[in-house]
Amino acid sequence: MKKYMLIKLRRILLFSIINPLFMMVYWILFYELYTLCKYGKMNSNIYILLACMLFYLIWFIIVITKFMRKPINIPK
């Protein structure tokens, strides 16, 4: 059972890392966070940060439910 969960976790992480949309939003999130910390401009940065965090929350819910429903074969 533990090996099964490790395989699923590895698949979820790999699926998230290799997706270009995920990487683009990741870059935007940390760029906006960097400019917020460096300059303190809160006018537009906060809304972009919240949008990115909402995207990630929805993304992880979808990915986790997708992988939990889909059974995988474990070699013995």
PDB file of N, CA, C and O in Angstrom, chain B, residues numbered from 101:
ATOM      1  N   MET B 101       0.817  -1.193   0.000  1.00  0.00           N
ATOM      2  CA  MET B 101       0.000   0.000   0.000  1.00  0.00           C
ATOM      3  C   MET B 101       0.858   1.252   0.000  1.00  0.00           C
ATOM      4  O   MET B 101       0.550   2.222  -0.693  1.00  0.00           O
ATOM      5  N   LYS B 102       1.938   1.232   0.780  1.00  0.00           N
ATOM      6  CA  LYS B 102       2.813   2.395   0.849  1.00  0.00           C
ATOM      7  C   LYS B 102       3.506   2.624  -0.493  1.00  0.00           C
ATOM      8  O   LYS B 102       3.671   3.765  -0.924  1.00  0.00           O
ATOM      9  N   LYS B 103       3.909   1.542  -1.149  1.00  0.00           N
ATOM     10  CA  LYS B 103       4.558   1.655  -2.446  1.00  0.00           C
ATOM     11  C   LYS B 103       3.579   2.222  -3.479  1.00  0.00           C
ATOM     12  O   LYS B 103       3.969   3.006  -4.344  1.00  0.00           O
ATOM     13  N   TYR B 104       2.341   1.833  -3.385  1.00  0.00           N
ATOM     14  CA  TYR B 104       1.299   2.335  -4.278  1.00  0.00           C
ATOM     15  C   TYR B 104       1.123   3.839  -4.117  1.00  0.00           C
ATOM     16  O   TYR B 104       1.007   4.559  -5.109  1.00  0.00           O
ATOM     17  N   MET B 105       1.101   4.318  -2.879  1.00  0.00           N
ATOM     18  CA  MET B 105       0.940   5.757  -2.628  1.00  0.00           C
ATOM     19  C   MET B 105       2.170   6.535  -3.100  1.00  0.00           C
ATOM     20  O   MET B 105       2.032   7.648  -3.607  1.00  0.00           O
ATOM     21  N   LEU B 106       3.357   5.974  -2.943  1.00  0.00           N
ATOM     22  CA  LEU B 106       4.563   6.642  -3.429  1.00  0.00           C
ATOM     23  C   LEU B 106       4.560   6.764  -4.951  1.00  0.00           C
ATOM     24  O   LEU B 106       4.980   7.783  -5.499  1.00  0.00           O
ATOM     25  N   ILE B 107       4.091   5.736  -5.620  1.00  0.00           N
ATOM     26  CA  ILE B 107       4.002   5.781  -7.081  1.00  0.00           C
ATOM     27  C   ILE B 107       3.001   6.843  -7.511  1.00  0.00           C
ATOM     28  O   ILE B 107       3.256   7.591  -8.454  1.00  0.00           O
ATOM     29  N   LYS B 108       1.874   6.913  -6.834  1.00  0.00           N
ATOM     30  CA  LYS B 108       0.872   7.944  -7.160  1.00  0.00           C
ATOM     31  C   LYS B 108       1.405   9.341  -6.896  1.00  0.00           C
ATOM     32  O   LYS B 108       1.196  10.243  -7.707  1.00  0.00           O
ATOM     33  N   LEU B 109       2.085   9.534  -5.787  1.00  0.00           N
ATOM     34  CA  LEU B 109       2.651  10.835  -5.467  1.00  0.00           C
ATOM     35  C   LEU B 109       3.700  11.239  -6.502  1.00  0.00           C
ATOM     36  O   LEU B 109       3.750  12.397  -6.919  1.00  0.00           O
ATOM     37  N   ARG B 110       4.511  10.315  -6.903  1.00  0.00           N
ATOM     38  CA  ARG B 110       5.525  10.586  -7.927  1.00  0.00           C
ATOM     39  C   ARG B 110       4.865  10.985  -9.252  1.00  0.00           C
ATOM     40  O   ARG B 110       5.329  11.905  -9.926  1.00  0.00           O
ATOM     41  N   ARG B 111       3.791  10.297  -9.619  1.00  0.00           N
ATOM     42  CA  ARG B 111       3.081  10.640 -10.857  1.00  0.00           C
ATOM     43  C   ARG B 111       2.447  12.024 -10.786  1.00  0.00           C
ATOM     44  O   ARG B 111       2.482  12.767 -11.766  1.00  0.00           O
ATOM     45  N   ILE B 112       1.870  12.381  -9.646  1.00  0.00           N
ATOM     46  CA  ILE B 112       1.255  13.697  -9.484  1.00  0.00           C
ATOM     47  C   ILE B 112       2.307  14.786  -9.612  1.00  0.00           C
ATOM     48  O   ILE B 112       2.092  15.772 -10.316  1.00  0.00           O
ATOM     49  N   LEU B 113       3.437  14.622  -8.943  1.00  0.00           N
ATOM     50  CA  LEU B 113       4.489  15.625  -9.022  1.00  0.00           C
ATOM     51  C   LEU B 113       5.065  15.743 -10.422  1.00  0.00           C
ATOM     52  O   LEU B 113       5.303  16.852 -10.901  1.00  0.00           O
ATOM     53  N   LEU B 114       5.289  14.631 -11.075  1.00  0.00           N
ATOM     54  CA  LEU B 114       5.826  14.655 -12.429  1.00  0.00           C
ATOM     55  C   LEU B 114       4.845  15.297 -13.398  1.00  0.00           C
ATOM     56  O   LEU B 114       5.247  16.073 -14.265  1.00  0.00           O
ATOM     57  N   PHE B 115       3.579  14.984 -13.262  1.00  0.00           N
ATOM     58  CA  PHE B 115       2.562  15.571 -14.123  1.00  0.00           C
ATOM     59  C   PHE B 115       2.501  17.084 -13.939  1.00  0.00           C
ATOM     60  O   PHE B 115       2.319  17.820 -14.909  1.00  0.00           O
ATOM     61  N   SER B 116       2.652  17.546 -12.710  1.00  0.00           N
ATOM     62  CA  SER B 116       2.601  18.981 -12.436  1.00  0.00           C
ATOM     63  C   SER B 116       3.837  19.699 -12.959  1.00  0.00           C
ATOM     64  O   SER B 116       3.731  20.798 -13.505  1.00  0.00           O
ATOM     65  N   ILE B 117       4.987  19.102 -12.802  1.00  0.00           N
ATOM     66  CA  ILE B 117       6.228  19.770 -13.187  1.00  0.00           C
ATOM     67  C   ILE B 117       6.379  19.885 -14.695  1.00  0.00           C
ATOM     68  O   ILE B 117       6.877  20.903 -15.178  1.00  0.00           O
ATOM     69  N   ILE B 118       5.971  18.886 -15.449  1.00  0.00           N
ATOM     70  CA  ILE B 118       6.206  18.924 -16.888  1.00  0.00           C
ATOM     71  C   ILE B 118       5.129  19.670 -17.671  1.00  0.00           C
ATOM     72  O   ILE B 118       5.256  19.838 -18.884  1.00  0.00           O
ATOM     73  N   ASN B 119       4.088  20.113 -17.005  1.00  0.00           N
ATOM     74  CA  ASN B 119       3.025  20.826 -17.702  1.00  0.00           C
ATOM     75  C   ASN B 119       3.428  22.287 -17.927  1.00  0.00           C
ATOM     76  O   ASN B 119       3.770  22.976 -16.966  1.00  0.00           O
ATOM     77  N   PRO B 120       3.396  22.782 -19.187  1.00  0.00           N
ATOM     78  CA  PRO B 120       3.827  24.155 -19.463  1.00  0.00           C
ATOM     79  C   PRO B 120       2.931  25.223 -18.828  1.00  0.00           C
ATOM     80  O   PRO B 120       3.424  26.281 -18.438  1.00  0.00           O
ATOM     81  N   LEU B 121       1.643  24.968 -18.721  1.00  0.00           N
ATOM     82  CA  LEU B 121       0.749  25.934 -18.095  1.00  0.00           C
ATOM     83  C   LEU B 121       1.090  26.095 -16.617  1.00  0.00           C
ATOM     84  O   LEU B 121       1.102  27.209 -16.093  1.00  0.00           O
ATOM     85  N   PHE B 122       1.360  25.002 -15.964  1.00  0.00           N
ATOM     86  CA  PHE B 122       1.759  25.022 -14.566  1.00  0.00           C
ATOM     87  C   PHE B 122       3.040  25.827 -14.385  1.00  0.00           C
ATOM     88  O   PHE B 122       3.142  26.628 -13.456  1.00  0.00           O
ATOM     89  N   MET B 123       4.007  25.624 -15.255  1.00  0.00           N
ATOM     90  CA  MET B 123       5.280  26.343 -15.152  1.00  0.00           C
ATOM     91  C   MET B 123       5.117  27.836 -15.428  1.00  0.00           C
ATOM     92  O   MET B 123       5.776  28.655 -14.786  1.00  0.00           O
ATOM     93  N   MET B 124       4.260  28.197 -16.361  1.00  0.00           N
ATOM     94  CA  MET B 124       4.047  29.608 -16.675  1.00  0.00           C
ATOM     95  C   MET B 124       3.396  30.326 -15.490  1.00  0.00           C
ATOM     96  O   MET B 124       3.824  31.421 -15.129  1.00  0.00           O
ATOM     97  N   VAL B 125       2.386  29.737 -14.892  1.00  0.00           N
ATOM     98  CA  VAL B 125       1.732  30.346 -13.735  1.00  0.00           C
ATOM     99  C   VAL B 125       2.690  30.374 -12.542  1.00  0.00           C
ATOM    100  O   VAL B 125       2.669  31.320 -11.755  1.00  0.00           O
ATOM    101  N   TYR B 126       3.517  29.357 -12.408  1.00  0.00           N
ATOM    102  CA  TYR B 126       4.532  29.329 -11.352  1.00  0.00           C
ATOM    103  C   TYR B 126       5.490  30.497 -11.511  1.00  0.00           C
ATOM    104  O   TYR B 126       5.810  31.166 -10.529  1.00  0.00           O
ATOM    105  N   TRP B 127       5.947  30.752 -12.713  1.00  0.00           N
ATOM    106  CA  TRP B 127       6.859  31.861 -12.977  1.00  0.00           C
ATOM    107  C   TRP B 127       6.186  33.205 -12.679  1.00  0.00           C
ATOM    108  O   TRP B 127       6.791  34.073 -12.052  1.00  0.00           O
ATOM    109  N   ILE B 128       4.948  33.377 -13.122  1.00  0.00           N
ATOM    110  CA  ILE B 128       4.210  34.622 -12.861  1.00  0.00           C
ATOM    111  C   ILE B 128       4.020  34.832 -11.361  1.00  0.00           C
ATOM    112  O   ILE B 128       4.198  35.942 -10.860  1.00  0.00           O
ATOM    113  N   LEU B 129       3.663  33.777 -10.653  1.00  0.00           N
ATOM    114  CA  LEU B 129       3.445  33.875  -9.212  1.00  0.00           C
ATOM    115  C   LEU B 129       4.697  34.363  -8.497  1.00  0.00           C
ATOM    116  O   LEU B 129       4.626  35.289  -7.688  1.00  0.00           O
ATOM    117  N   PHE B 130       5.828  33.760  -8.781  1.00  0.00           N
ATOM    118  CA  PHE B 130       7.031  34.148  -8.064  1.00  0.00           C
ATOM    119  C   PHE B 130       7.621  35.461  -8.562  1.00  0.00           C
ATOM    120  O   PHE B 130       8.303  36.146  -7.801  1.00  0.00           O
ATOM    121  N   TYR B 131       7.381  35.827  -9.803  1.00  0.00           N
ATOM    122  CA  TYR B 131       7.799  37.145 -10.265  1.00  0.00           C
ATOM    123  C   TYR B 131       7.003  38.239  -9.546  1.00  0.00           C
ATOM    124  O   TYR B 131       7.576  39.230  -9.093  1.00  0.00           O
ATOM    125  N   GLU B 132       5.703  38.058  -9.444  1.00  0.00           N
ATOM    126  CA  GLU B 132       4.869  39.035  -8.745  1.00  0.00           C
ATOM    127  C   GLU B 132       5.183  39.077  -7.255  1.00  0.00           C
ATOM    128  O   GLU B 132       5.157  40.147  -6.648  1.00  0.00           O
ATOM    129  N   LEU B 133       5.476  37.939  -6.668  1.00  0.00           N
ATOM    130  CA  LEU B 133       5.864  37.903  -5.270  1.00  0.00           C
ATOM    131  C   LEU B 133       7.197  38.628  -5.057  1.00  0.00           C
ATOM    132  O   LEU B 133       7.377  39.330  -4.063  1.00  0.00           O
ATOM    133  N   TYR B 134       8.117  38.453  -5.991  1.00  0.00           N
ATOM    134  CA  TYR B 134       9.410  39.136  -5.930  1.00  0.00           C
ATOM    135  C   TYR B 134       9.230  40.649  -6.027  1.00  0.00           C
ATOM    136  O   TYR B 134       9.826  41.394  -5.248  1.00  0.00           O
ATOM    137  N   THR B 135       8.414  41.109  -6.975  1.00  0.00           N
ATOM    138  CA  THR B 135       8.215  42.555  -7.097  1.00  0.00           C
ATOM    139  C   THR B 135       7.458  43.124  -5.902  1.00  0.00           C
ATOM    140  O   THR B 135       7.694  44.265  -5.505  1.00  0.00           O
ATOM    141  N   LEU B 136       6.553  42.341  -5.328  1.00  0.00           N
ATOM    142  CA  LEU B 136       5.843  42.796  -4.127  1.00  0.00           C
ATOM    143  C   LEU B 136       6.814  42.961  -2.964  1.00  0.00           C
ATOM    144  O   LEU B 136       6.749  43.948  -2.231  1.00  0.00           O
ATOM    145  N   CYS B 137       7.709  42.001  -2.794  1.00  0.00           N
ATOM    146  CA  CYS B 137       8.678  42.089  -1.700  1.00  0.00           C
ATOM    147  C   CYS B 137       9.725  43.171  -1.948  1.00  0.00           C
ATOM    148  O   CYS B 137      10.187  43.814  -1.005  1.00  0.00           O
ATOM    149  N   LYS B 138      10.099  43.376  -3.199  1.00  0.00           N
ATOM    150  CA  LYS B 138      11.147  44.347  -3.512  1.00  0.00           C
ATOM    151  C   LYS B 138      10.629  45.781  -3.484  1.00  0.00           C
ATOM    152  O   LYS B 138      11.247  46.650  -2.868  1.00  0.00           O
ATOM    153  N   TYR B 139       9.503  46.038  -4.144  1.00  0.00           N
ATOM    154  CA  TYR B 139       9.022  47.401  -4.291  1.00  0.00           C
ATOM    155  C   TYR B 139       7.804  47.717  -3.420  1.00  0.00           C
ATOM    156  O   TYR B 139       7.559  48.886  -3.118  1.00  0.00           O
ATOM    157  N   GLY B 140       7.056  46.733  -3.021  1.00  0.00           N
ATOM    158  CA  GLY B 140       5.900  46.959  -2.178  1.00  0.00           C
ATOM    159  C   GLY B 140       4.677  47.484  -2.915  1.00  0.00           C
ATOM    160  O   GLY B 140       3.778  48.035  -2.281  1.00  0.00           O
ATOM    161  N   LYS B 141       4.617  47.330  -4.227  1.00  0.00           N
ATOM    162  CA  LYS B 141       3.440  47.766  -4.994  1.00  0.00           C
ATOM    163  C   LYS B 141       2.306  46.774  -4.768  1.00  0.00           C
ATOM    164  O   LYS B 141       2.365  45.636  -5.233  1.00  0.00           O
ATOM    165  N   MET B 142       1.305  47.199  -4.073  1.00  0.00           N
ATOM    166  CA  MET B 142       0.217  46.277  -3.743  1.00  0.00           C
ATOM    167  C   MET B 142      -0.994  46.455  -4.642  1.00  0.00           C
ATOM    168  O   MET B 142      -1.955  45.697  -4.510  1.00  0.00           O
ATOM    169  N   ASN B 143      -0.991  47.427  -5.553  1.00  0.00           N
ATOM    170  CA  ASN B 143      -2.178  47.702  -6.369  1.00  0.00           C
ATOM    171  C   ASN B 143      -2.582  46.503  -7.219  1.00  0.00           C
ATOM    172  O   ASN B 143      -3.704  46.010  -7.103  1.00  0.00           O
ATOM    173  N   SER B 144      -1.692  46.041  -8.056  1.00  0.00           N
ATOM    174  CA  SER B 144      -2.058  44.944  -8.952  1.00  0.00           C
ATOM    175  C   SER B 144      -1.443  43.615  -8.539  1.00  0.00           C
ATOM    176  O   SER B 144      -1.929  42.561  -8.948  1.00  0.00           O
ATOM    177  N   ASN B 145      -0.394  43.644  -7.745  1.00  0.00           N
ATOM    178  CA  ASN B 145       0.291  42.408  -7.385  1.00  0.00           C
ATOM    179  C   ASN B 145      -0.577  41.472  -6.561  1.00  0.00           C
ATOM    180  O   ASN B 145      -0.545  40.257  -6.758  1.00  0.00           O
ATOM    181  N   ILE B 146      -1.342  42.026  -5.652  1.00  0.00           N
ATOM    182  CA  ILE B 146      -2.158  41.187  -4.775  1.00  0.00           C
ATOM    183  C   ILE B 146      -3.204  40.412  -5.576  1.00  0.00           C
ATOM    184  O   ILE B 146      -3.439  39.233  -5.311  1.00  0.00           O
ATOM    185  N   TYR B 147      -3.825  41.063  -6.544  1.00  0.00           N
ATOM    186  CA  TYR B 147      -4.840  40.381  -7.347  1.00  0.00           C
ATOM    187  C   TYR B 147      -4.229  39.279  -8.209  1.00  0.00           C
ATOM    188  O   TYR B 147      -4.817  38.209  -8.367  1.00  0.00           O
ATOM    189  N   ILE B 148      -3.061  39.541  -8.758  1.00  0.00           N
ATOM    190  CA  ILE B 148      -2.382  38.523  -9.563  1.00  0.00           C
ATOM    191  C   ILE B 148      -1.952  37.357  -8.680  1.00  0.00           C
ATOM    192  O   ILE B 148      -2.096  36.197  -9.066  1.00  0.00           O
ATOM    193  N   LEU B 149      -1.427  37.661  -7.502  1.00  0.00           N
ATOM    194  CA  LEU B 149      -1.024  36.600  -6.569  1.00  0.00           C
ATOM    195  C   LEU B 149      -2.222  35.754  -6.149  1.00  0.00           C
ATOM    196  O   LEU B 149      -2.133  34.527  -6.108  1.00  0.00           O
ATOM    197  N   LEU B 150      -3.317  36.389  -5.845  1.00  0.00           N
ATOM    198  CA  LEU B 150      -4.519  35.637  -5.454  1.00  0.00           C
ATOM    199  C   LEU B 150      -5.036  34.780  -6.606  1.00  0.00           C
ATOM    200  O   LEU B 150      -5.472  33.649  -6.389  1.00  0.00           O
ATOM    201  N   ALA B 151      -4.990  35.303  -7.817  1.00  0.00           N
ATOM    202  CA  ALA B 151      -5.429  34.533  -8.985  1.00  0.00           C
ATOM    203  C   ALA B 151      -4.531  33.313  -9.195  1.00  0.00           C
ATOM    204  O   ALA B 151      -5.022  32.225  -9.494  1.00  0.00           O
ATOM    205  N   CYS B 152      -3.228  33.492  -9.040  1.00  0.00           N
ATOM    206  CA  CYS B 152      -2.305  32.369  -9.197  1.00  0.00           C
ATOM    207  C   CYS B 152      -2.524  31.316  -8.112  1.00  0.00           C
ATOM    208  O   CYS B 152      -2.500  30.117  -8.392  1.00  0.00           O
ATOM    209  N   MET B 153      -2.737  31.763  -6.880  1.00  0.00           N
ATOM    210  CA  MET B 153      -2.971  30.810  -5.795  1.00  0.00           C
ATOM    211  C   MET B 153      -4.289  30.061  -5.985  1.00  0.00           C
ATOM    212  O   MET B 153      -4.374  28.868  -5.696  1.00  0.00           O
ATOM    213  N   LEU B 154      -5.300  30.750  -6.464  1.00  0.00           N
ATOM    214  CA  LEU B 154      -6.563  30.092  -6.762  1.00  0.00           C
ATOM    215  C   LEU B 154      -6.393  29.072  -7.885  1.00  0.00           C
ATOM    216  O   LEU B 154      -6.955  27.978  -7.826  1.00  0.00           O
ATOM    217  N   PHE B 155      -5.620  29.429  -8.903  1.00  0.00           N
ATOM    218  CA  PHE B 155      -5.318  28.500  -9.990  1.00  0.00           C
ATOM    219  C   PHE B 155      -4.655  27.240  -9.450  1.00  0.00           C
ATOM    220  O   PHE B 155      -5.037  26.130  -9.820  1.00  0.00           O
ATOM    221  N   TYR B 156      -3.654  27.407  -8.568  1.00  0.00           N
ATOM    222  CA  TYR B 156      -2.957  26.252  -8.010  1.00  0.00           C
ATOM    223  C   TYR B 156      -3.868  25.400  -7.140  1.00  0.00           C
ATOM    224  O   TYR B 156      -3.770  24.173  -7.171  1.00  0.00           O
ATOM    225  N   LEU B 157      -4.729  26.006  -6.384  1.00  0.00           N
ATOM    226  CA  LEU B 157      -5.660  25.245  -5.561  1.00  0.00           C
ATOM    227  C   LEU B 157      -6.582  24.390  -6.433  1.00  0.00           C
ATOM    228  O   LEU B 157      -6.770  23.202  -6.169  1.00  0.00           O
ATOM    229  N   ILE B 158      -7.146  24.993  -7.458  1.00  0.00           N
ATOM    230  CA  ILE B 158      -8.020  24.251  -8.376  1.00  0.00           C
ATOM    231  C   ILE B 158      -7.230  23.186  -9.123  1.00  0.00           C
ATOM    232  O   ILE B 158      -7.710  22.069  -9.315  1.00  0.00           O
ATOM    233  N   TRP B 159      -6.022  23.533  -9.543  1.00  0.00           N
ATOM    234  CA  TRP B 159      -5.155  22.605 -10.281  1.00  0.00           C
ATOM    235  C   TRP B 159      -4.877  21.353  -9.443  1.00  0.00           C
ATOM    236  O   TRP B 159      -5.024  20.235  -9.937  1.00  0.00           O
ATOM    237  N   PHE B 160      -4.481  21.530  -8.194  1.00  0.00           N
ATOM    238  CA  PHE B 160      -4.148  20.384  -7.362  1.00  0.00           C
ATOM    239  C   PHE B 160      -5.370  19.543  -7.027  1.00  0.00           C
ATOM    240  O   PHE B 160      -5.260  18.321  -6.929  1.00  0.00           O
ATOM    241  N   ILE B 161      -6.504  20.149  -6.852  1.00  0.00           N
ATOM    242  CA  ILE B 161      -7.725  19.380  -6.600  1.00  0.00           C
ATOM    243  C   ILE B 161      -8.054  18.512  -7.809  1.00  0.00           C
ATOM    244  O   ILE B 161      -8.389  17.337  -7.658  1.00  0.00           O
ATOM    245  N   ILE B 162      -7.961  19.083  -9.000  1.00  0.00           N
ATOM    246  CA  ILE B 162      -8.255  18.328 -10.223  1.00  0.00           C
ATOM    247  C   ILE B 162      -7.250  17.207 -10.427  1.00  0.00           C
ATOM    248  O   ILE B 162      -7.638  16.080 -10.735  1.00  0.00           O
ATOM    249  N   VAL B 163      -5.971  17.496 -10.261  1.00  0.00           N
ATOM    250  CA  VAL B 163      -4.929  16.488 -10.487  1.00  0.00           C
ATOM    251  C   VAL B 163      -5.034  15.351  -9.471  1.00  0.00           C
ATOM    252  O   VAL B 163      -4.921  14.181  -9.834  1.00  0.00           O
ATOM    253  N   ILE B 164      -5.247  15.688  -8.221  1.00  0.00           N
ATOM    254  CA  ILE B 164      -5.331  14.642  -7.200  1.00  0.00           C
ATOM    255  C   ILE B 164      -6.558  13.769  -7.408  1.00  0.00           C
ATOM    256  O   ILE B 164      -6.468  12.549  -7.272  1.00  0.00           O
ATOM    257  N   THR B 165      -7.701  14.361  -7.733  1.00  0.00           N
ATOM    258  CA  THR B 165      -8.879  13.532  -7.981  1.00  0.00           C
ATOM    259  C   THR B 165      -8.708  12.685  -9.237  1.00  0.00           C
ATOM    260  O   THR B 165      -9.201  11.559  -9.304  1.00  0.00           O
ATOM    261  N   LYS B 166      -8.018  13.221 -10.222  1.00  0.00           N
ATOM    262  CA  LYS B 166      -7.769  12.453 -11.445  1.00  0.00           C
ATOM    263  C   LYS B 166      -6.923  11.215 -11.156  1.00  0.00           C
ATOM    264  O   LYS B 166      -7.225  10.125 -11.642  1.00  0.00           O
ATOM    265  N   PHE B 167      -5.867  11.384 -10.367  1.00  0.00           N
ATOM    266  CA  PHE B 167      -4.987  10.262 -10.081  1.00  0.00           C
ATOM    267  C   PHE B 167      -5.552   9.311  -9.029  1.00  0.00           C
ATOM    268  O   PHE B 167      -5.181   8.138  -9.010  1.00  0.00           O
ATOM    269  N   MET B 168      -6.419   9.776  -8.172  1.00  0.00           N
ATOM    270  CA  MET B 168      -7.008   8.877  -7.184  1.00  0.00           C
ATOM    271  C   MET B 168      -8.064   7.972  -7.817  1.00  0.00           C
ATOM    272  O   MET B 168      -8.271   6.848  -7.360  1.00  0.00           O
ATOM    273  N   ARG B 169      -8.714   8.445  -8.839  1.00  0.00           N
ATOM    274  CA  ARG B 169      -9.725   7.617  -9.515  1.00  0.00           C
ATOM    275  C   ARG B 169      -9.113   6.594 -10.448  1.00  0.00           C
ATOM    276  O   ARG B 169      -9.691   5.532 -10.681  1.00  0.00           O
ATOM    277  N   LYS B 170      -7.941   6.912 -10.985  1.00  0.00           N
ATOM    278  CA  LYS B 170      -7.321   6.069 -11.998  1.00  0.00           C
ATOM    279  C   LYS B 170      -6.396   5.057 -11.321  1.00  0.00           C
ATOM    280  O   LYS B 170      -5.378   5.442 -10.747  1.00  0.00           O
ATOM    281  N   PRO B 171      -6.737   3.777 -11.381  1.00  0.00           N
ATOM    282  CA  PRO B 171      -5.860   2.774 -10.754  1.00  0.00           C
ATOM    283  C   PRO B 171      -4.594   2.545 -11.600  1.00  0.00           C
ATOM    284  O   PRO B 171      -4.608   2.687 -12.822  1.00  0.00           O
ATOM    285  N   ILE B 172      -3.521   2.192 -10.919  1.00  0.00           N
ATOM    286  CA  ILE B 172      -2.279   1.905 -11.624  1.00  0.00           C
ATOM    287  C   ILE B 172      -1.863   0.472 -11.331  1.00  0.00           C
ATOM    288  O   ILE B 172      -2.230  -0.091 -10.300  1.00  0.00           O
ATOM    289  N   ASN B 173      -1.113  -0.100 -12.223  1.00  0.00           N
ATOM    290  CA  ASN B 173      -0.608  -1.459 -12.035  1.00  0.00           C
ATOM    291  C   ASN B 173       0.753  -1.391 -11.356  1.00  0.00           C
ATOM    292  O   ASN B 173       1.646  -0.668 -11.796  1.00  0.00           O
ATOM    293  N   ILE B 174       0.896  -2.144 -10.294  1.00  0.00           N
ATOM    294  CA  ILE B 174       2.171  -2.187  -9.577  1.00  0.00           C
ATOM    295  C   ILE B 174       2.845  -3.515  -9.903  1.00  0.00           C
ATOM    296  O   ILE B 174       2.292  -4.588  -9.662  1.00  0.00           O
ATOM    297  N   PRO B 175       4.058  -3.418 -10.457  1.00  0.00           N
ATOM    298  CA  PRO B 175       4.770  -4.694 -10.705  1.00  0.00           C
ATOM    299  C   PRO B 175       5.206  -5.312  -9.378  1.00  0.00           C
ATOM    300  O   PRO B 175       5.626  -4.609  -8.460  1.00  0.00           O
ATOM    301  N   LYS B 176       5.099  -6.634  -9.294  1.00  0.00           N
ATOM    302  CA  LYS B 176       5.443  -7.327  -8.041  1.00  0.00           C
ATOM    303  C   LYS B 176       6.813  -7.920  -8.118  1.00  0.00           C
ATOM    304  O   LYS B 176       7.272  -8.540  -7.159  1.00  0.00           O
TER     305      LYS B 176
END
